[in-house]
């Protein structure tokens, strides 16, 4: 994909006539390749024999790869053939957990 405003050519599709079935097969338009590497690091700190604190860092979409959602595929919409959104960018989450 080189242009998110023209992910596919909507002029090659047309509405079927009245009381007829269209001829475009299922899954003719599929989304783009989804790439996401997740990573987590944790460390346990023992306070007593039965108590500990766990620190955890989690990274979702670690390399911040742009993952585009599917283009608009309804012919009656103005944005047909355009990609209007992406999935979440890199997310980082920290947590501290006390266990006893």
PDB file as gemmi writes it, atoms N, CA and C in Angstrom:
CRYST1    1.000    1.000    1.000  90.00  90.00  90.00 P 1                      
ATOM      1  N   UNK A   1       0.841  -1.164   0.000  1.00  0.00           N  
ATOM      2  CA  UNK A   1       0.000   0.000   0.000  1.00  0.00           C  
ATOM      3  C   UNK A   1       0.887   1.228   0.000  1.00  0.00           C  
ATOM      4  N   UNK A   2       0.646   2.111  -0.928  1.00  0.00           N  
ATOM      5  CA  UNK A   2       1.445   3.325  -1.007  1.00  0.00           C  
ATOM      6  C   UNK A   2       0.650   4.564  -0.667  1.00  0.00           C  
ATOM      7  N   UNK A   3      -0.666   4.530  -0.793  1.00  0.00           N  
ATOM      8  CA  UNK A   3      -1.483   5.710  -0.564  1.00  0.00           C  
ATOM      9  C   UNK A   3      -2.702   5.338   0.278  1.00  0.00           C  
ATOM     10  N   UNK A   4      -2.771   5.782   1.545  1.00  0.00           N  
ATOM     11  CA  UNK A   4      -3.921   5.416   2.382  1.00  0.00           C  
ATOM     12  C   UNK A   4      -5.232   6.049   1.923  1.00  0.00           C  
ATOM     13  N   UNK A   5      -5.173   7.070   1.067  1.00  0.00           N  
ATOM     14  CA  UNK A   5      -6.404   7.663   0.535  1.00  0.00           C  
ATOM     15  C   UNK A   5      -6.932   6.908  -0.676  1.00  0.00           C  
ATOM     16  N   UNK A   6      -6.195   5.916  -1.132  1.00  0.00           N  
ATOM     17  CA  UNK A   6      -6.616   5.140  -2.304  1.00  0.00           C  
ATOM     18  C   UNK A   6      -6.130   3.695  -2.133  1.00  0.00           C  
ATOM     19  N   UNK A   7      -6.626   3.022  -1.074  1.00  0.00           N  
ATOM     20  CA  UNK A   7      -6.187   1.659  -0.767  1.00  0.00           C  
ATOM     21  C   UNK A   7      -6.637   0.671  -1.834  1.00  0.00           C  
ATOM     22  N   UNK A   8      -7.790   0.914  -2.449  1.00  0.00           N  
ATOM     23  CA  UNK A   8      -8.249   0.127  -3.594  1.00  0.00           C  
ATOM     24  C   UNK A   8      -9.088   1.038  -4.474  1.00  0.00           C  
ATOM     25  N   UNK A   9      -9.302   0.629  -5.690  1.00  0.00           N  
ATOM     26  CA  UNK A   9     -10.036   1.446  -6.661  1.00  0.00           C  
ATOM     27  C   UNK A   9     -11.522   1.130  -6.564  1.00  0.00           C  
ATOM     28  N   UNK A  10     -12.335   2.038  -6.015  1.00  0.00           N  
ATOM     29  CA  UNK A  10     -13.768   1.746  -5.858  1.00  0.00           C  
ATOM     30  C   UNK A  10     -14.542   1.804  -7.172  1.00  0.00           C  
ATOM     31  N   UNK A  11     -13.948   2.317  -8.224  1.00  0.00           N  
ATOM     32  CA  UNK A  11     -14.675   2.414  -9.498  1.00  0.00           C  
ATOM     33  C   UNK A  11     -14.827   1.064 -10.182  1.00  0.00           C  
ATOM     34  N   UNK A  12     -14.085   0.050  -9.745  1.00  0.00           N  
ATOM     35  CA  UNK A  12     -14.221  -1.272 -10.366  1.00  0.00           C  
ATOM     36  C   UNK A  12     -15.389  -2.054  -9.772  1.00  0.00           C  
ATOM     37  N   UNK A  13     -16.044  -1.511  -8.752  1.00  0.00           N  
ATOM     38  CA  UNK A  13     -17.190  -2.157  -8.129  1.00  0.00           C  
ATOM     39  C   UNK A  13     -18.448  -1.356  -8.429  1.00  0.00           C  
ATOM     40  N   UNK A  14     -19.556  -2.054  -8.546  1.00  0.00           N  
ATOM     41  CA  UNK A  14     -20.841  -1.385  -8.792  1.00  0.00           C  
ATOM     42  C   UNK A  14     -21.931  -2.121  -8.026  1.00  0.00           C  
ATOM     43  N   UNK A  15     -23.021  -1.409  -7.713  1.00  0.00           N  
ATOM     44  CA  UNK A  15     -24.154  -2.039  -7.051  1.00  0.00           C  
ATOM     45  C   UNK A  15     -24.832  -2.995  -8.033  1.00  0.00           C  
ATOM     46  N   UNK A  16     -25.234  -4.174  -7.575  1.00  0.00           N  
ATOM     47  CA  UNK A  16     -25.963  -5.083  -8.463  1.00  0.00           C  
ATOM     48  C   UNK A  16     -27.353  -4.516  -8.767  1.00  0.00           C  
ATOM     49  N   UNK A  17     -27.899  -4.930  -9.857  1.00  0.00           N  
ATOM     50  CA  UNK A  17     -29.239  -4.480 -10.236  1.00  0.00           C  
ATOM     51  C   UNK A  17     -30.285  -4.979  -9.258  1.00  0.00           C  
ATOM     52  N   UNK A  18     -31.491  -4.448  -9.393  1.00  0.00           N  
ATOM     53  CA  UNK A  18     -32.589  -4.854  -8.520  1.00  0.00           C  
ATOM     54  C   UNK A  18     -32.876  -6.344  -8.685  1.00  0.00           C  
ATOM     55  N   UNK A  19     -33.122  -7.007  -7.588  1.00  0.00           N  
ATOM     56  CA  UNK A  19     -33.439  -8.434  -7.544  1.00  0.00           C  
ATOM     57  C   UNK A  19     -32.351  -9.313  -8.152  1.00  0.00           C  
ATOM     58  N   UNK A  20     -31.101  -8.886  -8.023  1.00  0.00           N  
ATOM     59  CA  UNK A  20     -29.995  -9.724  -8.477  1.00  0.00           C  
ATOM     60  C   UNK A  20     -28.925  -9.772  -7.391  1.00  0.00           C  
ATOM     61  N   UNK A  21     -28.100 -10.770  -7.472  1.00  0.00           N  
ATOM     62  CA  UNK A  21     -27.049 -10.981  -6.487  1.00  0.00           C  
ATOM     63  C   UNK A  21     -25.736 -10.513  -7.102  1.00  0.00           C  
ATOM     64  N   UNK A  22     -24.899  -9.858  -6.291  1.00  0.00           N  
ATOM     65  CA  UNK A  22     -23.595  -9.402  -6.787  1.00  0.00           C  
ATOM     66  C   UNK A  22     -22.663 -10.574  -7.042  1.00  0.00           C  
ATOM     67  N   UNK A  23     -21.532 -10.303  -7.659  1.00  0.00           N  
ATOM     68  CA  UNK A  23     -20.614 -11.380  -8.021  1.00  0.00           C  
ATOM     69  C   UNK A  23     -19.242 -11.259  -7.357  1.00  0.00           C  
ATOM     70  N   UNK A  24     -19.108 -10.389  -6.357  1.00  0.00           N  
ATOM     71  CA  UNK A  24     -17.835 -10.279  -5.651  1.00  0.00           C  
ATOM     72  C   UNK A  24     -17.808 -11.333  -4.558  1.00  0.00           C  
ATOM     73  N   UNK A  25     -16.749 -12.113  -4.535  1.00  0.00           N  
ATOM     74  CA  UNK A  25     -16.643 -13.207  -3.574  1.00  0.00           C  
ATOM     75  C   UNK A  25     -16.356 -12.742  -2.163  1.00  0.00           C  
ATOM     76  N   UNK A  26     -16.537 -13.653  -1.252  1.00  0.00           N  
ATOM     77  CA  UNK A  26     -16.262 -13.383   0.158  1.00  0.00           C  
ATOM     78  C   UNK A  26     -14.768 -13.166   0.351  1.00  0.00           C  
ATOM     79  N   UNK A  27     -14.408 -12.222   1.225  1.00  0.00           N  
ATOM     80  CA  UNK A  27     -13.020 -11.897   1.549  1.00  0.00           C  
ATOM     81  C   UNK A  27     -12.223 -11.424   0.333  1.00  0.00           C  
ATOM     82  N   UNK A  28     -12.887 -10.786  -0.616  1.00  0.00           N  
ATOM     83  CA  UNK A  28     -12.183 -10.228  -1.757  1.00  0.00           C  
ATOM     84  C   UNK A  28     -11.268  -9.092  -1.311  1.00  0.00           C  
ATOM     85  N   UNK A  29     -11.747  -8.272  -0.398  1.00  0.00           N  
ATOM     86  CA  UNK A  29     -10.930  -7.207   0.178  1.00  0.00           C  
ATOM     87  C   UNK A  29     -10.508  -7.631   1.573  1.00  0.00           C  
ATOM     88  N   UNK A  30      -9.212  -7.738   1.778  1.00  0.00           N  
ATOM     89  CA  UNK A  30      -8.703  -8.115   3.091  1.00  0.00           C  
ATOM     90  C   UNK A  30      -7.859  -6.968   3.636  1.00  0.00           C  
ATOM     91  N   UNK A  31      -7.677  -6.960   4.937  1.00  0.00           N  
ATOM     92  CA  UNK A  31      -6.903  -5.904   5.585  1.00  0.00           C  
ATOM     93  C   UNK A  31      -5.412  -6.051   5.351  1.00  0.00           C  
ATOM     94  N   UNK A  32      -4.680  -5.124   5.894  1.00  0.00           N  
ATOM     95  CA  UNK A  32      -3.242  -5.106   5.741  1.00  0.00           C  
ATOM     96  C   UNK A  32      -2.576  -6.028   6.750  1.00  0.00           C  
ATOM     97  N   UNK A  33      -1.321  -6.309   6.513  1.00  0.00           N  
ATOM     98  CA  UNK A  33      -0.528  -7.169   7.383  1.00  0.00           C  
ATOM     99  C   UNK A  33      -0.399  -6.519   8.757  1.00  0.00           C  
ATOM    100  N   UNK A  34      -0.660  -7.256   9.813  1.00  0.00           N  
ATOM    101  CA  UNK A  34      -0.613  -6.750  11.176  1.00  0.00           C  
ATOM    102  C   UNK A  34       0.676  -7.207  11.841  1.00  0.00           C  
ATOM    103  N   UNK A  35       1.486  -6.258  12.321  1.00  0.00           N  
ATOM    104  CA  UNK A  35       2.757  -6.569  12.965  1.00  0.00           C  
ATOM    105  C   UNK A  35       2.752  -5.950  14.359  1.00  0.00           C  
ATOM    106  N   UNK A  36       2.965  -6.767  15.379  1.00  0.00           N  
ATOM    107  CA  UNK A  36       3.015  -6.251  16.744  1.00  0.00           C  
ATOM    108  C   UNK A  36       3.862  -7.187  17.595  1.00  0.00           C  
ATOM    109  N   UNK A  37       4.958  -6.665  18.138  1.00  0.00           N  
ATOM    110  CA  UNK A  37       5.785  -7.444  19.051  1.00  0.00           C  
ATOM    111  C   UNK A  37       5.556  -6.911  20.459  1.00  0.00           C  
ATOM    112  N   UNK A  38       5.211  -7.810  21.369  1.00  0.00           N  
ATOM    113  CA  UNK A  38       4.982  -7.449  22.760  1.00  0.00           C  
ATOM    114  C   UNK A  38       6.146  -7.973  23.597  1.00  0.00           C  
ATOM    115  N   UNK A  39       6.430  -7.272  24.697  1.00  0.00           N  
ATOM    116  CA  UNK A  39       7.575  -7.616  25.528  1.00  0.00           C  
ATOM    117  C   UNK A  39       7.233  -7.294  26.978  1.00  0.00           C  
ATOM    118  N   UNK A  40       7.671  -8.149  27.905  1.00  0.00           N  
ATOM    119  CA  UNK A  40       7.423  -7.914  29.331  1.00  0.00           C  
ATOM    120  C   UNK A  40       8.667  -8.266  30.133  1.00  0.00           C  
ATOM    121  N   UNK A  41       8.905  -7.476  31.176  1.00  0.00           N  
ATOM    122  CA  UNK A  41      10.011  -7.716  32.091  1.00  0.00           C  
ATOM    123  C   UNK A  41       9.438  -7.655  33.506  1.00  0.00           C  
ATOM    124  N   UNK A  42       9.841  -8.599  34.355  1.00  0.00           N  
ATOM    125  CA  UNK A  42       9.368  -8.547  35.736  1.00  0.00           C  
ATOM    126  C   UNK A  42      10.497  -8.908  36.684  1.00  0.00           C  
ATOM    127  N   UNK A  43      10.387  -8.377  37.899  1.00  0.00           N  
ATOM    128  CA  UNK A  43      11.382  -8.643  38.940  1.00  0.00           C  
ATOM    129  C   UNK A  43      10.649  -8.820  40.259  1.00  0.00           C  
ATOM    130  N   UNK A  44      10.964  -9.895  40.966  1.00  0.00           N  
ATOM    131  CA  UNK A  44      10.379 -10.168  42.268  1.00  0.00           C  
ATOM    132  C   UNK A  44      11.360  -9.758  43.369  1.00  0.00           C  
ATOM    133  N   UNK A  45      10.858  -9.022  44.351  1.00  0.00           N  
ATOM    134  CA  UNK A  45      11.638  -8.622  45.510  1.00  0.00           C  
ATOM    135  C   UNK A  45      11.013  -9.278  46.733  1.00  0.00           C  
ATOM    136  N   UNK A  46      11.767 -10.154  47.395  1.00  0.00           N  
ATOM    137  CA  UNK A  46      11.251 -10.861  48.566  1.00  0.00           C  
ATOM    138  C   UNK A  46      11.424  -9.996  49.804  1.00  0.00           C  
ATOM    139  N   UNK A  47      10.327  -9.792  50.523  1.00  0.00           N  
ATOM    140  CA  UNK A  47      10.347  -9.010  51.758  1.00  0.00           C  
ATOM    141  C   UNK A  47      10.523  -9.950  52.939  1.00  0.00           C  
ATOM    142  N   UNK A  48       9.649 -10.918  53.042  1.00  0.00           N  
ATOM    143  CA  UNK A  48       9.778 -11.998  54.030  1.00  0.00           C  
ATOM    144  C   UNK A  48       9.620 -13.313  53.278  1.00  0.00           C  
ATOM    145  N   UNK A  49       9.561 -14.391  54.030  1.00  0.00           N  
ATOM    146  CA  UNK A  49       9.438 -15.698  53.378  1.00  0.00           C  
ATOM    147  C   UNK A  49       8.128 -15.838  52.609  1.00  0.00           C  
ATOM    148  N   UNK A  50       7.066 -15.222  53.100  1.00  0.00           N  
ATOM    149  CA  UNK A  50       5.760 -15.362  52.451  1.00  0.00           C  
ATOM    150  C   UNK A  50       5.281 -14.087  51.756  1.00  0.00           C  
ATOM    151  N   UNK A  51       6.024 -13.014  51.836  1.00  0.00           N  
ATOM    152  CA  UNK A  51       5.617 -11.760  51.209  1.00  0.00           C  
ATOM    153  C   UNK A  51       6.648 -11.326  50.176  1.00  0.00           C  
ATOM    154  N   UNK A  52       6.130 -10.789  49.095  1.00  0.00           N  
ATOM    155  CA  UNK A  52       7.030 -10.275  48.063  1.00  0.00           C  
ATOM    156  C   UNK A  52       6.332  -9.170  47.280  1.00  0.00           C  
ATOM    157  N   UNK A  53       7.136  -8.360  46.633  1.00  0.00           N  
ATOM    158  CA  UNK A  53       6.648  -7.299  45.755  1.00  0.00           C  
ATOM    159  C   UNK A  53       7.156  -7.617  44.362  1.00  0.00           C  
ATOM    160  N   UNK A  54       6.271  -7.511  43.400  1.00  0.00           N  
ATOM    161  CA  UNK A  54       6.650  -7.777  42.005  1.00  0.00           C  
ATOM    162  C   UNK A  54       6.512  -6.485  41.199  1.00  0.00           C  
ATOM    163  N   UNK A  55       7.593  -6.102  40.529  1.00  0.00           N  
ATOM    164  CA  UNK A  55       7.568  -4.975  39.605  1.00  0.00           C  
ATOM    165  C   UNK A  55       7.498  -5.545  38.198  1.00  0.00           C  
ATOM    166  N   UNK A  56       6.615  -4.982  37.380  1.00  0.00           N  
ATOM    167  CA  UNK A  56       6.418  -5.492  36.024  1.00  0.00           C  
ATOM    168  C   UNK A  56       6.325  -4.339  35.039  1.00  0.00           C  
ATOM    169  N   UNK A  57       7.018  -4.459  33.913  1.00  0.00           N  
ATOM    170  CA  UNK A  57       6.937  -3.482  32.820  1.00  0.00           C  
ATOM    171  C   UNK A  57       6.531  -4.247  31.562  1.00  0.00           C  
ATOM    172  N   UNK A  58       5.460  -3.794  30.910  1.00  0.00           N  
ATOM    173  CA  UNK A  58       4.956  -4.458  29.700  1.00  0.00           C  
ATOM    174  C   UNK A  58       4.922  -3.454  28.553  1.00  0.00           C  
ATOM    175  N   UNK A  59       5.360  -3.896  27.406  1.00  0.00           N  
ATOM    176  CA  UNK A  59       5.406  -3.059  26.209  1.00  0.00           C  
ATOM    177  C   UNK A  59       4.574  -3.743  25.127  1.00  0.00           C  
ATOM    178  N   UNK A  60       3.588  -3.048  24.614  1.00  0.00           N  
ATOM    179  CA  UNK A  60       2.741  -3.578  23.551  1.00  0.00           C  
ATOM    180  C   UNK A  60       3.062  -2.812  22.272  1.00  0.00           C  
ATOM    181  N   UNK A  61       3.256  -3.524  21.166  1.00  0.00           N  
ATOM    182  CA  UNK A  61       3.730  -2.949  19.903  1.00  0.00           C  
ATOM    183  C   UNK A  61       5.069  -2.254  20.154  1.00  0.00           C  
ATOM    184  N   UNK A  62       6.014  -3.019  20.647  1.00  0.00           N  
ATOM    185  CA  UNK A  62       7.309  -2.527  21.113  1.00  0.00           C  
ATOM    186  C   UNK A  62       8.020  -1.643  20.087  1.00  0.00           C  
ATOM    187  N   UNK A  63       8.014  -2.022  18.829  1.00  0.00           N  
ATOM    188  CA  UNK A  63       8.740  -1.268  17.807  1.00  0.00           C  
ATOM    189  C   UNK A  63       7.875  -0.203  17.141  1.00  0.00           C  
ATOM    190  N   UNK A  64       6.670   0.017  17.668  1.00  0.00           N  
ATOM    191  CA  UNK A  64       5.768   1.084  17.216  1.00  0.00           C  
ATOM    192  C   UNK A  64       5.494   1.017  15.714  1.00  0.00           C  
ATOM    193  N   UNK A  65       5.218  -0.170  15.224  1.00  0.00           N  
ATOM    194  CA  UNK A  65       4.886  -0.365  13.813  1.00  0.00           C  
ATOM    195  C   UNK A  65       3.469   0.155  13.548  1.00  0.00           C  
ATOM    196  N   UNK A  66       3.299   0.932  12.496  1.00  0.00           N  
ATOM    197  CA  UNK A  66       1.969   1.460  12.149  1.00  0.00           C  
ATOM    198  C   UNK A  66       1.121   0.339  11.562  1.00  0.00           C  
ATOM    199  N   UNK A  67       0.045  -0.008  12.236  1.00  0.00           N  
ATOM    200  CA  UNK A  67      -0.887  -1.036  11.776  1.00  0.00           C  
ATOM    201  C   UNK A  67      -2.183  -0.354  11.371  1.00  0.00           C  
ATOM    202  N   UNK A  68      -2.457  -0.355  10.074  1.00  0.00           N  
ATOM    203  CA  UNK A  68      -3.637   0.320   9.555  1.00  0.00           C  
ATOM    204  C   UNK A  68      -4.859  -0.579   9.651  1.00  0.00           C  
ATOM    205  N   UNK A  69      -5.994   0.034   9.946  1.00  0.00           N  
ATOM    206  CA  UNK A  69      -7.255  -0.700   9.925  1.00  0.00           C  
ATOM    207  C   UNK A  69      -7.695  -0.882   8.482  1.00  0.00           C  
ATOM    208  N   UNK A  70      -8.735  -1.651   8.266  1.00  0.00           N  
ATOM    209  CA  UNK A  70      -9.212  -1.923   6.909  1.00  0.00           C  
ATOM    210  C   UNK A  70      -9.797  -0.657   6.282  1.00  0.00           C  
ATOM    211  N   UNK A  71      -9.687  -0.541   4.962  1.00  0.00           N  
ATOM    212  CA  UNK A  71     -10.285   0.626   4.296  1.00  0.00           C  
ATOM    213  C   UNK A  71     -11.809   0.542   4.296  1.00  0.00           C  
ATOM    214  N   UNK A  72     -12.445   1.684   4.139  1.00  0.00           N  
ATOM    215  CA  UNK A  72     -13.909   1.730   4.039  1.00  0.00           C  
ATOM    216  C   UNK A  72     -14.313   0.955   2.789  1.00  0.00           C  
ATOM    217  N   UNK A  73     -15.199  -0.015   2.943  1.00  0.00           N  
ATOM    218  CA  UNK A  73     -15.550  -0.872   1.808  1.00  0.00           C  
ATOM    219  C   UNK A  73     -17.017  -0.780   1.405  1.00  0.00           C  
ATOM    220  N   UNK A  74     -17.767   0.155   1.966  1.00  0.00           N  
ATOM    221  CA  UNK A  74     -19.171   0.319   1.569  1.00  0.00           C  
ATOM    222  C   UNK A  74     -19.240   1.353   0.455  1.00  0.00           C  
ATOM    223  N   UNK A  75     -19.780   0.964  -0.662  1.00  0.00           N  
ATOM    224  CA  UNK A  75     -19.792   1.833  -1.845  1.00  0.00           C  
ATOM    225  C   UNK A  75     -20.636   3.088  -1.665  1.00  0.00           C  
ATOM    226  N   UNK A  76     -21.555   3.082  -0.720  1.00  0.00           N  
ATOM    227  CA  UNK A  76     -22.414   4.257  -0.534  1.00  0.00           C  
ATOM    228  C   UNK A  76     -21.797   5.296   0.413  1.00  0.00           C  
ATOM    229  N   UNK A  77     -20.558   5.117   0.833  1.00  0.00           N  
ATOM    230  CA  UNK A  77     -19.879   6.059   1.712  1.00  0.00           C  
ATOM    231  C   UNK A  77     -18.930   6.956   0.918  1.00  0.00           C  
ATOM    232  N   UNK A  78     -18.748   8.189   1.377  1.00  0.00           N  
ATOM    233  CA  UNK A  78     -17.833   9.116   0.701  1.00  0.00           C  
ATOM    234  C   UNK A  78     -16.381   8.684   0.818  1.00  0.00           C  
ATOM    235  N   UNK A  79     -16.024   7.990   1.883  1.00  0.00           N  
ATOM    236  CA  UNK A  79     -14.632   7.601   2.131  1.00  0.00           C  
ATOM    237  C   UNK A  79     -14.311   6.216   1.587  1.00  0.00           C  
ATOM    238  N   UNK A  80     -15.077   5.713   0.650  1.00  0.00           N  
ATOM    239  CA  UNK A  80     -14.833   4.364   0.131  1.00  0.00           C  
ATOM    240  C   UNK A  80     -13.423   4.284  -0.448  1.00  0.00           C  
ATOM    241  N   UNK A  81     -12.717   3.225  -0.080  1.00  0.00           N  
ATOM    242  CA  UNK A  81     -11.354   3.009  -0.552  1.00  0.00           C  
ATOM    243  C   UNK A  81     -10.297   3.712   0.271  1.00  0.00           C  
ATOM    244  N   UNK A  82     -10.678   4.448   1.307  1.00  0.00           N  
ATOM    245  CA  UNK A  82      -9.715   5.192   2.127  1.00  0.00           C  
ATOM    246  C   UNK A  82      -9.539   4.513   3.484  1.00  0.00           C  
ATOM    247  N   UNK A  83      -8.316   4.561   3.981  1.00  0.00           N  
ATOM    248  CA  UNK A  83      -8.021   4.067   5.317  1.00  0.00           C  
ATOM    249  C   UNK A  83      -8.099   5.255   6.253  1.00  0.00           C  
ATOM    250  N   UNK A  84      -8.973   5.194   7.231  1.00  0.00           N  
ATOM    251  CA  UNK A  84      -9.200   6.333   8.095  1.00  0.00           C  
ATOM    252  C   UNK A  84      -8.647   6.214   9.494  1.00  0.00           C  
ATOM    253  N   UNK A  85      -8.056   5.060   9.850  1.00  0.00           N  
ATOM    254  CA  UNK A  85      -7.650   4.894  11.238  1.00  0.00           C  
ATOM    255  C   UNK A  85      -6.553   3.845  11.333  1.00  0.00           C  
ATOM    256  N   UNK A  86      -5.848   3.862  12.462  1.00  0.00           N  
ATOM    257  CA  UNK A  86      -4.829   2.859  12.753  1.00  0.00           C  
ATOM    258  C   UNK A  86      -5.145   2.220  14.100  1.00  0.00           C  
ATOM    259  N   UNK A  87      -4.505   1.089  14.348  1.00  0.00           N  
ATOM    260  CA  UNK A  87      -4.617   0.469  15.662  1.00  0.00           C  
ATOM    261  C   UNK A  87      -3.731   1.231  16.640  1.00  0.00           C  
ATOM    262  N   UNK A  88      -3.797   0.880  17.906  1.00  0.00           N  
ATOM    263  CA  UNK A  88      -3.051   1.589  18.940  1.00  0.00           C  
ATOM    264  C   UNK A  88      -1.556   1.627  18.643  1.00  0.00           C  
ATOM    265  N   UNK A  89      -0.904   2.751  18.972  1.00  0.00           N  
ATOM    266  CA  UNK A  89       0.556   2.812  18.847  1.00  0.00           C  
ATOM    267  C   UNK A  89       1.198   2.058  20.008  1.00  0.00           C  
ATOM    268  N   UNK A  90       2.473   2.281  20.227  1.00  0.00           N  
ATOM    269  CA  UNK A  90       3.162   1.618  21.326  1.00  0.00           C  
ATOM    270  C   UNK A  90       2.494   1.997  22.643  1.00  0.00           C  
ATOM    271  N   UNK A  91       2.237   1.006  23.463  1.00  0.00           N  
ATOM    272  CA  UNK A  91       1.687   1.223  24.800  1.00  0.00           C  
ATOM    273  C   UNK A  91       2.646   0.627  25.818  1.00  0.00           C  
ATOM    274  N   UNK A  92       2.881   1.368  26.899  1.00  0.00           N  
ATOM    275  CA  UNK A  92       3.766   0.897  27.965  1.00  0.00           C  
ATOM    276  C   UNK A  92       2.965   0.886  29.261  1.00  0.00           C  
ATOM    277  N   UNK A  93       3.100  -0.200  30.009  1.00  0.00           N  
ATOM    278  CA  UNK A  93       2.337  -0.363  31.247  1.00  0.00           C  
ATOM    279  C   UNK A  93       3.281  -0.827  32.349  1.00  0.00           C  
ATOM    280  N   UNK A  94       3.231  -0.133  33.477  1.00  0.00           N  
ATOM    281  CA  UNK A  94       4.023  -0.518  34.649  1.00  0.00           C  
ATOM    282  C   UNK A  94       3.070  -0.955  35.755  1.00  0.00           C  
ATOM    283  N   UNK A  95       3.507  -1.926  36.537  1.00  0.00           N  
ATOM    284  CA  UNK A  95       2.670  -2.352  37.666  1.00  0.00           C  
ATOM    285  C   UNK A  95       3.551  -2.764  38.837  1.00  0.00           C  
ATOM    286  N   UNK A  96       2.989  -2.613  40.012  1.00  0.00           N  
ATOM    287  CA  UNK A  96       3.631  -3.023  41.251  1.00  0.00           C  
ATOM    288  C   UNK A  96       2.607  -3.868  42.004  1.00  0.00           C  
ATOM    289  N   UNK A  97       3.006  -5.077  42.356  1.00  0.00           N  
ATOM    290  CA  UNK A  97       2.066  -6.028  42.948  1.00  0.00           C  
ATOM    291  C   UNK A  97       2.636  -6.554  44.265  1.00  0.00           C  
ATOM    292  N   UNK A  98       1.829  -6.499  45.290  1.00  0.00           N  
ATOM    293  CA  UNK A  98       2.222  -7.030  46.586  1.00  0.00           C  
ATOM    294  C   UNK A  98       1.523  -8.375  46.791  1.00  0.00           C  
ATOM    295  N   UNK A  99       2.301  -9.410  47.083  1.00  0.00           N  
ATOM    296  CA  UNK A  99       1.746 -10.748  47.300  1.00  0.00           C  
ATOM    297  C   UNK A  99       2.074 -11.220  48.711  1.00  0.00           C  
ATOM    298  N   UNK A 100       1.093 -11.859  49.350  1.00  0.00           N  
ATOM    299  CA  UNK A 100       1.328 -12.421  50.677  1.00  0.00           C  
ATOM    300  C   UNK A 100       0.700 -13.763  50.813  1.00  0.00           C  
TER     301      UNK A 100                                                      
END                                                                             
